[in-house]
Amino acid sequence: PAEEHNEEAAAEEEEEEEE
């Protein structure tokens, strides 16, 4: 839920997962 409010945070987390 919080991540949905912070699109930037969600994108950063996704980038980390990609690595």
mmCIF entry with sequence, helices, sheets and N, C-alpha, C, O atoms, coordinates in Angstrom:
data_MODEL
# 
_entry.id   MODEL 
# 
_entity.id                         1 
_entity.type                       polymer 
_entity.pdbx_number_of_molecules   1 
# 
_entity_poly.entity_id                      1 
_entity_poly.type                           'polypeptide(L)' 
_entity_poly.nstd_linkage                   no 
_entity_poly.nstd_monomer                   no 
_entity_poly.pdbx_seq_one_letter_code       PAEEHNEEAAAEEEEEEEE 
_entity_poly.pdbx_seq_one_letter_code_can   PAEEHNEEAAAEEEEEEEE 
_entity_poly.pdbx_strand_id                 A 
# 
loop_
_entity_poly_seq.entity_id 
_entity_poly_seq.num 
_entity_poly_seq.mon_id 
_entity_poly_seq.hetero 
1 1  PRO n 
1 2  ALA n 
1 3  GLU n 
1 4  GLU n 
1 5  HIS n 
1 6  ASN n 
1 7  GLU n 
1 8  GLU n 
1 9  ALA n 
1 10 ALA n 
1 11 ALA n 
1 12 GLU n 
1 13 GLU n 
1 14 GLU n 
1 15 GLU n 
1 16 GLU n 
1 17 GLU n 
1 18 GLU n 
1 19 GLU n 
# 
_struct_asym.id          A 
_struct_asym.entity_id   1 
# 
loop_
_struct_conf.conf_type_id 
_struct_conf.id 
_struct_conf.pdbx_PDB_helix_id 
_struct_conf.beg_label_comp_id 
_struct_conf.beg_label_asym_id 
_struct_conf.beg_label_seq_id 
_struct_conf.pdbx_beg_PDB_ins_code 
_struct_conf.end_label_comp_id 
_struct_conf.end_label_asym_id 
_struct_conf.end_label_seq_id 
_struct_conf.pdbx_end_PDB_ins_code 
_struct_conf.beg_auth_comp_id 
_struct_conf.beg_auth_asym_id 
_struct_conf.beg_auth_seq_id 
_struct_conf.end_auth_comp_id 
_struct_conf.end_auth_asym_id 
_struct_conf.end_auth_seq_id 
_struct_conf.pdbx_PDB_helix_class 
_struct_conf.details 
_struct_conf.pdbx_PDB_helix_length 
HELX_P HELX_P1 AA1 ALA A 2 ? HIS A 5  ? ALA A 2 HIS A 5  1 ? 4  
HELX_P HELX_P2 AA2 GLU A 7 ? GLU A 18 ? GLU A 7 GLU A 18 1 ? 12 
# 
_struct_conf_type.id          HELX_P 
_struct_conf_type.criteria    ? 
_struct_conf_type.reference   ? 
# 
loop_
_atom_site.group_PDB 
_atom_site.id 
_atom_site.type_symbol 
_atom_site.label_atom_id 
_atom_site.label_alt_id 
_atom_site.label_comp_id 
_atom_site.label_asym_id 
_atom_site.label_entity_id 
_atom_site.label_seq_id 
_atom_site.pdbx_PDB_ins_code 
_atom_site.Cartn_x 
_atom_site.Cartn_y 
_atom_site.Cartn_z 
_atom_site.occupancy 
_atom_site.B_iso_or_equiv 
_atom_site.pdbx_formal_charge 
_atom_site.auth_seq_id 
_atom_site.auth_comp_id 
_atom_site.auth_asym_id 
_atom_site.auth_atom_id 
_atom_site.pdbx_PDB_model_num 
ATOM 1  N N  . PRO A 1 1  ? 0.824  -1.205 0.000   1.00 0.00 ? 1  PRO A N  1 
ATOM 2  C CA . PRO A 1 1  ? 0.000  0.000  0.000   1.00 0.00 ? 1  PRO A CA 1 
ATOM 3  C C  . PRO A 1 1  ? 0.865  1.264  0.000   1.00 0.00 ? 1  PRO A C  1 
ATOM 4  O O  . PRO A 1 1  ? 0.660  2.154  -0.826  1.00 0.00 ? 1  PRO A O  1 
ATOM 5  N N  . ALA A 1 2  ? 1.803  1.343  0.897   1.00 0.00 ? 2  ALA A N  1 
ATOM 6  C CA . ALA A 1 2  ? 2.682  2.520  0.963   1.00 0.00 ? 2  ALA A CA 1 
ATOM 7  C C  . ALA A 1 2  ? 3.470  2.652  -0.339  1.00 0.00 ? 2  ALA A C  1 
ATOM 8  O O  . ALA A 1 2  ? 3.671  3.751  -0.856  1.00 0.00 ? 2  ALA A O  1 
ATOM 9  N N  . GLU A 1 3  ? 3.908  1.512  -0.851  1.00 0.00 ? 3  GLU A N  1 
ATOM 10 C CA . GLU A 1 3  ? 4.686  1.548  -2.092  1.00 0.00 ? 3  GLU A CA 1 
ATOM 11 C C  . GLU A 1 3  ? 3.851  2.130  -3.233  1.00 0.00 ? 3  GLU A C  1 
ATOM 12 O O  . GLU A 1 3  ? 4.359  2.857  -4.087  1.00 0.00 ? 3  GLU A O  1 
ATOM 13 N N  . GLU A 1 4  ? 2.561  1.796  -3.229  1.00 0.00 ? 4  GLU A N  1 
ATOM 14 C CA . GLU A 1 4  ? 1.688  2.305  -4.292  1.00 0.00 ? 4  GLU A CA 1 
ATOM 15 C C  . GLU A 1 4  ? 1.649  3.832  -4.251  1.00 0.00 ? 4  GLU A C  1 
ATOM 16 O O  . GLU A 1 4  ? 1.569  4.481  -5.294  1.00 0.00 ? 4  GLU A O  1 
ATOM 17 N N  . HIS A 1 5  ? 1.705  4.402  -3.049  1.00 0.00 ? 5  HIS A N  1 
ATOM 18 C CA . HIS A 1 5  ? 1.678  5.855  -2.921  1.00 0.00 ? 5  HIS A CA 1 
ATOM 19 C C  . HIS A 1 5  ? 3.012  6.444  -3.365  1.00 0.00 ? 5  HIS A C  1 
ATOM 20 O O  . HIS A 1 5  ? 3.068  7.574  -3.850  1.00 0.00 ? 5  HIS A O  1 
ATOM 21 N N  . ASN A 1 6  ? 4.076  5.683  -3.198  1.00 0.00 ? 6  ASN A N  1 
ATOM 22 C CA . ASN A 1 6  ? 5.406  6.178  -3.599  1.00 0.00 ? 6  ASN A CA 1 
ATOM 23 C C  . ASN A 1 6  ? 5.868  5.431  -4.849  1.00 0.00 ? 6  ASN A C  1 
ATOM 24 O O  . ASN A 1 6  ? 6.537  4.402  -4.760  1.00 0.00 ? 6  ASN A O  1 
ATOM 25 N N  . GLU A 1 7  ? 5.503  5.962  -6.008  1.00 0.00 ? 7  GLU A N  1 
ATOM 26 C CA . GLU A 1 7  ? 5.887  5.285  -7.256  1.00 0.00 ? 7  GLU A CA 1 
ATOM 27 C C  . GLU A 1 7  ? 7.411  5.223  -7.371  1.00 0.00 ? 7  GLU A C  1 
ATOM 28 O O  . GLU A 1 7  ? 7.966  4.235  -7.852  1.00 0.00 ? 7  GLU A O  1 
ATOM 29 N N  . GLU A 1 8  ? 8.073  6.280  -6.926  1.00 0.00 ? 8  GLU A N  1 
ATOM 30 C CA . GLU A 1 8  ? 9.542  6.309  -7.013  1.00 0.00 ? 8  GLU A CA 1 
ATOM 31 C C  . GLU A 1 8  ? 10.142 5.175  -6.177  1.00 0.00 ? 8  GLU A C  1 
ATOM 32 O O  . GLU A 1 8  ? 11.053 4.483  -6.632  1.00 0.00 ? 8  GLU A O  1 
ATOM 33 N N  . ALA A 1 9  ? 9.645  4.990  -4.985  1.00 0.00 ? 9  ALA A N  1 
ATOM 34 C CA . ALA A 1 9  ? 10.159 3.931  -4.113  1.00 0.00 ? 9  ALA A CA 1 
ATOM 35 C C  . ALA A 1 9  ? 9.922  2.574  -4.764  1.00 0.00 ? 9  ALA A C  1 
ATOM 36 O O  . ALA A 1 9  ? 10.799 1.710  -4.742  1.00 0.00 ? 9  ALA A O  1 
ATOM 37 N N  . ALA A 1 10 ? 8.758  2.386  -5.335  1.00 0.00 ? 10 ALA A N  1 
ATOM 38 C CA . ALA A 1 10 ? 8.440  1.102  -5.973  1.00 0.00 ? 10 ALA A CA 1 
ATOM 39 C C  . ALA A 1 10 ? 9.402  0.871  -7.143  1.00 0.00 ? 10 ALA A C  1 
ATOM 40 O O  . ALA A 1 10 ? 9.891  -0.242 -7.335  1.00 0.00 ? 10 ALA A O  1 
ATOM 41 N N  . ALA A 1 11 ? 9.667  1.908  -7.910  1.00 0.00 ? 11 ALA A N  1 
ATOM 42 C CA . ALA A 1 11 ? 10.567 1.766  -9.063  1.00 0.00 ? 11 ALA A CA 1 
ATOM 43 C C  . ALA A 1 11 ? 11.965 1.411  -8.567  1.00 0.00 ? 11 ALA A C  1 
ATOM 44 O O  . ALA A 1 11 ? 12.635 0.547  -9.133  1.00 0.00 ? 11 ALA A O  1 
ATOM 45 N N  . GLU A 1 12 ? 12.394 2.080  -7.512  1.00 0.00 ? 12 GLU A N  1 
ATOM 46 C CA . GLU A 1 12 ? 13.741 1.788  -6.990  1.00 0.00 ? 12 GLU A CA 1 
ATOM 47 C C  . GLU A 1 12 ? 13.825 0.337  -6.527  1.00 0.00 ? 12 GLU A C  1 
ATOM 48 O O  . GLU A 1 12 ? 14.809 -0.355 -6.790  1.00 0.00 ? 12 GLU A O  1 
ATOM 49 N N  . GLU A 1 13 ? 12.792 -0.107 -5.842  1.00 0.00 ? 13 GLU A N  1 
ATOM 50 C CA . GLU A 1 13 ? 12.798 -1.495 -5.348  1.00 0.00 ? 13 GLU A CA 1 
ATOM 51 C C  . GLU A 1 13 ? 12.848 -2.464 -6.525  1.00 0.00 ? 13 GLU A C  1 
ATOM 52 O O  . GLU A 1 13 ? 13.540 -3.480 -6.471  1.00 0.00 ? 13 GLU A O  1 
ATOM 53 N N  . GLU A 1 14 ? 12.121 -2.149 -7.573  1.00 0.00 ? 14 GLU A N  1 
ATOM 54 C CA . GLU A 1 14 ? 12.108 -3.030 -8.749  1.00 0.00 ? 14 GLU A CA 1 
ATOM 55 C C  . GLU A 1 14 ? 13.507 -3.091 -9.355  1.00 0.00 ? 14 GLU A C  1 
ATOM 56 O O  . GLU A 1 14 ? 13.970 -4.159 -9.755  1.00 0.00 ? 14 GLU A O  1 
ATOM 57 N N  . GLU A 1 15 ? 14.166 -1.961 -9.420  1.00 0.00 ? 15 GLU A N  1 
ATOM 58 C CA . GLU A 1 15 ? 15.517 -1.927 -9.992  1.00 0.00 ? 15 GLU A CA 1 
ATOM 59 C C  . GLU A 1 15 ? 16.450 -2.822 -9.180  1.00 0.00 ? 15 GLU A C  1 
ATOM 60 O O  . GLU A 1 15 ? 17.255 -3.568 -9.738  1.00 0.00 ? 15 GLU A O  1 
ATOM 61 N N  . GLU A 1 16 ? 16.332 -2.739 -7.880  1.00 0.00 ? 16 GLU A N  1 
ATOM 62 C CA . GLU A 1 16 ? 17.191 -3.565 -7.017  1.00 0.00 ? 16 GLU A CA 1 
ATOM 63 C C  . GLU A 1 16 ? 16.914 -5.043 -7.271  1.00 0.00 ? 16 GLU A C  1 
ATOM 64 O O  . GLU A 1 16 ? 17.831 -5.862 -7.311  1.00 0.00 ? 16 GLU A O  1 
ATOM 65 N N  . GLU A 1 17 ? 15.645 -5.366 -7.439  1.00 0.00 ? 17 GLU A N  1 
ATOM 66 C CA . GLU A 1 17 ? 15.276 -6.776 -7.663  1.00 0.00 ? 17 GLU A CA 1 
ATOM 67 C C  . GLU A 1 17 ? 15.868 -7.255 -8.987  1.00 0.00 ? 17 GLU A C  1 
ATOM 68 O O  . GLU A 1 17 ? 16.307 -8.400 -9.101  1.00 0.00 ? 17 GLU A O  1 
ATOM 69 N N  . GLU A 1 18 ? 15.876 -6.366 -9.988  1.00 0.00 ? 18 GLU A N  1 
ATOM 70 C CA . GLU A 1 18 ? 16.408 -6.752 -11.300 1.00 0.00 ? 18 GLU A CA 1 
ATOM 71 C C  . GLU A 1 18 ? 17.870 -7.163 -11.169 1.00 0.00 ? 18 GLU A C  1 
ATOM 72 O O  . GLU A 1 18 ? 18.330 -8.121 -11.790 1.00 0.00 ? 18 GLU A O  1 
ATOM 73 N N  . GLU A 1 19 ? 18.583 -6.404 -10.338 1.00 0.00 ? 19 GLU A N  1 
ATOM 74 C CA . GLU A 1 19 ? 20.002 -6.716 -10.135 1.00 0.00 ? 19 GLU A CA 1 
ATOM 75 C C  . GLU A 1 19 ? 20.120 -8.062 -9.439  1.00 0.00 ? 19 GLU A C  1 
ATOM 76 O O  . GLU A 1 19 ? 21.229 -8.522 -9.169  1.00 0.00 ? 19 GLU A O  1 
# 
